[in-house]
Amino acid sequence: MTGWLAVAGLGPGAEALVTPEVTEALARASDLVGYAPYVDRVAPRSDLLRHASDNRVELERARLALELAAAGRRVVLVSSGDPGVFAMAAAVFEALEAGPAAWRGLDIRVLPGVTAMLAAAARAGAPLGHDFCTLNLSDNLKPWSLIETRLRLAVEADFAIALYNPRSQARPEGFARALALLQAICRDARPVIFARAVSTGAESLRVLRLPDATPELADMRTLVIVGSSQTRVIDRPAGPLVYTPRSAAVPAEAS
């Protein structure tokens, strides 16, 4: 039996946002590997072995998936959103590079998914309609000083900014620091979108101006999008729409 490994994104939550490609891979799989809440999103099947694990064991999870594939199993390693965006695809390739040479001959595919960032942006309108960047505010794998540097440079470049993992119970101070930094640097009333659990029954969406944004509005299920200086809000009875125009003015010094 020839094994394979598919690193798959389950999307932001709704079953309708799981791609047909991922659904097909799950139907063919002999083994399902992933963080327990993501494994729970996949319907049980009598011939599907489930290998659920804790949150902070990404490399161990990746090695298990590679070992199973090397043993001839058909393995799907699941992430939420897209597996290449702050998720398991990078961990798999870290394990592959450090692992046995034989693993490099495995059939390994990354199956994209709808990210929380894209789902949140679609709910809000088109806040990522022009240049944007994405930052992970978790300092588990990088120092806070690097997060702060990247945040400052993103504001200087006038990107719209999507912020992942803003605020956990273990480190509630991180988002407060990031928000204070944004408010001090920007000094304007650009819109900020707090999109929580988009596409699930717990979904909520709030649009505020940056001076009115507070840390407790976010948790680990929240995707925060901070507009650029050009991002606009269209008020309407059904709720605001946020968009960033497709064009940008040429700076005076460059004209």
N, C-alpha and C positions, 0 to 999 in steps of 0.2 A: 504494500500500500504506500502510495506517495503522499506524504503529508504536506500541508500548507498552512500559512498563517495570514489571516486577514485582520488588519487593525482598523476597526470600524467606528464611525461616529454615529451615535443614536439620535443626534439632534438635540434641541433644547428641552424636549419633554413630550410634545404631542406625537402620537403614533403616526399621524398624517405627515409629519415632517421627517420621518425616517425614509431614506431614499430606497427605491426599488433594488438597487445594487446591494445595499446592506441587508435588506430583507431576504434576498436570494442567498447571500452568504450564510446568514443565520439558519436558513432552511437546510443547507448542505452540511452544516457544522456537526462535528462529533463532540466538540468540547467548547465551552463558553468560559472565558476568563475575564475577570474585571473586578473593580471596586463593587462591593456588595450592593449598594443602591442601584447601580447601573445594571448589574446582573439581574436584579429583581425586575427590571423593566422588560425583560425578555420572557415571553410565555414559556412555561415548562414544557418539556417534551420527553417522552420515555427514553428515547435513544440519545439524549443530549446530556452530557456530564457537565456539571456546573462547578466552577472553581472560583468562589467569591473570596475576597480578601479586604484588608483594611485600607485606609486612605493613603498612608504614607509608606507604602511598600512598592513603589512603582517599579524599581529595578528587579525586585524579586518576582513581581507579577510578570514582567517582560521575559525574564529568564524561564519561568515556568511555561509560558506560551511557546517560546522557542524550543524548549526541551520536548514538549508534547508534539509539536510539528515535526521535529527531528525523529521522533518515534513513530511517525506515520499517521498522526492524528490530523483531523481537519479542524483547525482552531480559529475561533473568532475572539479577538481581544477587544472588548468594548470600552469606549469612552463616551461621555456626553458630548454634545456639540460636534465639533470636528476633531479627529484624533491628532491632527497636526498643530492645533492651536492650544498651547498650554496643557497638553494631554499626553496620551500614551505612545504616540508614534516616535517621538524623540527618545523616550526611554527604551523602546525596542531597539532602536539603532545604536544607542549607547551600549546596551547589553550585547548586541550583535558584534560590534567592533571589538569588545573586550572578551568575547566568548570563543569557543572552539572554532577552528577554521572551517569545519564541516558545516556549521550553521550558515555560512555565506552562500552555500549552494541551495538553500531553502527557497521555496516559492513564497515570497512575502509581498503582500499588497496592502496599500493604505487606501481605505475607502472613505471618501470625504463625507462630511455631514454638515447640516445647517448649524452655524455657530450661534451662541447666545447673543453675540454682538449683532449679527445680521438679523436675527429674529426680533431683537429689541429695536433696532433701527427701523425695521419695516413697520412695527407697531406704532412708532412715533412719527413716521413720515419718511424723510430722507436726510437725516442729520449727517450721514457719511457721503453726501452727494459730491463732495470735492475731496481734496487730499485729507487723509486721516492716519492716525497711528493707534496701536493697541499696546497697553501696558498691563502687566500683572503686578498688583500691589502687594502680593505675598512676598515676604522677605525670608521665607524658608530656605531658598536656594540661591539667594543673592543678597548683598548688604543693602540696608536702607539708603546709604549714601548714593548707590548707583540708581536706585529708584528715583531719588530726588533729582539727580543730575538729568536723567532721561525726561522727567516730568518738566523740568525747567526748559530744556531744549525743545520739547514738543510745543510748549507755549510760545517760545521764541519763534519757532517756525510757523506758528499759527495753524497748527493742525487741529481738527476735531479729534478728541481723544476718547477712546473706549477703555474703560478701566475694569479689569477682571479681579475677582477675589478682593473686594474692597475692605471687608470688615468681618473678622471672625471673633468668636468669644475669647479665643486665646490671645489675640492681638488687636483689640478694638482701637488702639491708639493710632494705627497706621493710616487709616482713612482720614482720621481727624487731622493728622499732620499733612496729608496730601491736600485735603480740602483747604486748610489754612494757607498752604503754599500757593495754591491756585488763586485764592481770593486776594492774596497779597501781590501776586505778580500781575494778574489780569486787570484788576481794578475796574471791572465793567460788569454789566448785567447780562452777560451771555447766558443762554439757556443750559440747564443741566437736566438730563433725563435719568430718572431712577426707575429701571425696569426690573421687576422682581418676578421670577418664576414664569417667564413668558411662555405662552402656549399651554400652560397647565391650569388646573382649576384654582390655583392659588395666585394667579397672575394679578399684578397691579402695575400701574404706570403713572408716574408723577412727573410733571414738568415744572421746574422752578427756575428762577433766576439765580445766578451764582451767589450773590450776597445772601440769599435766603436759604441756601442749601446747608443742611446740618448733618453731622456724622451718623446720627441714629437712624437716618432714613435708609441706610444700606445695611445689608448683611451678606453672607456668602452666597445667597441665591439671587443677589442683585447685580445687574450689569449697569454700570454708570457710564453715560455718554456726556462728555463736556463739549459743548459746541466751540467752534472757532469764533474769532471776532466777527466773522461774516454770517454766522448761522442766524437764521430768522425764525420767528414764530408766527403762525397764522392762527389767530383766535377765531373760533367758530362755535356754534351751539353744541355740537357733538363732542367738543374737546379740541385742544390745540393740535396743530400739525407743525412739526419742526423740520426745517430743511436747511441745507447749506447750498447756496447757489453754485452752479457748475463752473462759473468763471470767478477770477479774482483780479482785483485791481493791481496794476503794475506799480510797485513802490516808486516814489518820486525820484529817488537817487538812481533808479535803473532806467528811467524814461529818457 
